[in-house]
Amino acid sequence: MLFKDFLLQRSLIAPDKLDAALARASSTGERLEQAIAATGAMSRQAVLTALGQHLRMPVVDLSALTVEQHVLASLPSRVVYRGRCVPVSKANGRLTIATSDPFDSALFDELRIASGCGIDLALADEDELANFIKVNYGVGGDTLDALAADGQGNAQTEVATADDAEAAQEASVVKLVNDILTEAVNDRATDVHVEPYEKELVVRYRIDGVLHRANVAATINRFSSAIVSRLKIMANLNIAEKRLPQDGRISFKTRVAGKPPLEFDLRVSIIPMLFGEGVVLRVLNKSAVLMPLTDLGMPDSVLTRWAKLIDRPHGILLVTGPTGSGKSTTLYASLNRIVSDEIKAITVEDPVEYHVAGVNQIQTNAKIGLDFAAGLRSILRHDPDVVMIGEIRDKETAEVAVQASLTGHLVFSTLHTNDSAGATTRLLDMGVEPFLVASSVEGILAQRLVRRLCKECGTMHIPDPAEVPDDFPLSAGEQIPQSVGCRACRNTGFRGRIGVYELLTLDPETRDLLMHRASSQVIATRALAQGNLQTLREDGFAKVRAGHTTLAELIRGMAG
């Protein structure tokens, strides 16, 4: 009996929906069970269960299965990756293999020869198979096996020669590096760290602001030099230079979750370490859709006031926070909201992270003297209405920004300070005159990023009073969110991030305090007393009570 007849006989699918799935399978080349799930006629699990019943084959849940190492070693990695199948149990000379395609008879023979065992098949979900292979065999495990079989890979101390370039161009090395980068993109990593140690090469991804060790086989250490050389070639760097730091860029295109190919810009930083060269790649999505201000997580009180500030014709608006706190995303969202045919906006950035329609964007270049200050002076002659400076780092840039605001331009920029009030004293410390700061700065937005609670596994609980800060407004017996961890969030309990904000606007009394060089603490205390400031902690506590994040994550994020 054919599978389609089995489904109809059991009344598992309506005839018209089966016809639609058959038509899809005919046009796309998919197997019928894949087409049924793709059209939504049946859930993937229901299709898998029905197929198992039809073939009289067991169905295994790989997400809940732990397989012993000697069983995993029953098949070579290259066979596992090529056949998209995994060994799950072994007994009495027979090996049970989980697969999503039980109709590949050629693979069945290959499995029997490669393992030397009799083969029993079990069905598993295709996505679960991919995740199981990644976790248990590592990223690029098949490629590492191929490299080892070819005898490639030398000691870390090898001397840079023409062989480095040749090894880096090997198809296996190219595929291994692409696998590592693609895995980083699929995991939503913002940074990739390649770290050489005496006896291992560690690859880590920064996901939602936290570093996670990538699943790569230990044998990757043997190919450290070839991997770094390949990244250098991609970034147009000197592969023979291993004594000095180097910086470059890589344009990388790959598919994410089956979607059309997306282009990513990778900023490459290479630094000589004790046991080799360490590499960090910053992942910037050129195709990323700019987030609107309303999706950043600003409380209504902050969003309303900030929206009024960015509509002003002149003045300086600052966004502050540590590195990686989302300052650039906030500035881009603000620019995107106000730019129109009537407003000309020019930016000076290092680097240009997002392409904004209707905005003229300039990339700084320190090698030729095009820094923030020089770029700002030049673009003021282009008659802009709005100017964005990537960062105010020194007195020169600060003074040019002040002059631009005083001559009728709206200036956006960032500063590295812990809170909003601290930005005023930072400008004074740079050497900007108090009367210039007081007359030009209109508003200062401070922010942090905290991880969002996973919607799939987050729960509520009554916290231990010892774990609750004294200033957290918690009622007796009140429940707050708790992270658990599941497959959807990589067992972290979190997926994505949300901003925590405070906004300080300068009124006449605050400007007078600045004129007298008042400390940031005095300025913040007065703003709080006047009701003009909700602190970062207060906004964070509100987000915990709203179920967006956990108290422990907020405390961790606020410490950064």
Secondary structure, 3 states (H helix, E strand, C coil): CCHHHHHHHCCCCCHHHHHHHHHHHHHHCCCHHHHHHHHCCCCHHHHHHHHHHHHCCCECCHHHCCCCHHHHCCCCHHHHHHHCEEEEEEECCEEEEEECCCCCHHHHHHHHHHHCCEEEEEECCHHHHHHHHHHHHCCCHHHHHHHHHCCCCCCCCCCCCHHHHHHHCCHHHHHHHHHHHHHHHHCCEEEEEEEECCCCEEEEEEECCEEEECCCCHHHHHHHHHHHHHHHHHCCCCCCCCCCCEEEEEEEEECCCCCCCEEEEEEEEEEEECCEEEEEEEEEECCCCCCCHHHCCCCHHHHHHHHHHCCCCCEEEEEECCCCCCHHHHHHHHHHHHCECCECEEEEECCCCCCCCCEEEEECEHHHCECHHHHHHHHHHHCCCEEEECCCCCHHHHHHHHHHHHCCCEEEEEECCCCCHHHHHHHHHHCCCHHHHHHHEEEEEEEEEEEEECCCCCEEECCCHHHCCCCCCCCCCCCEEECCCCHHHCCCCEEEEEEEEEEEECCHHHHHHHHCCCCHHHHHHHHHHCCCCCCHHHHHHHHHHCCCCCHHHHHHHHHC
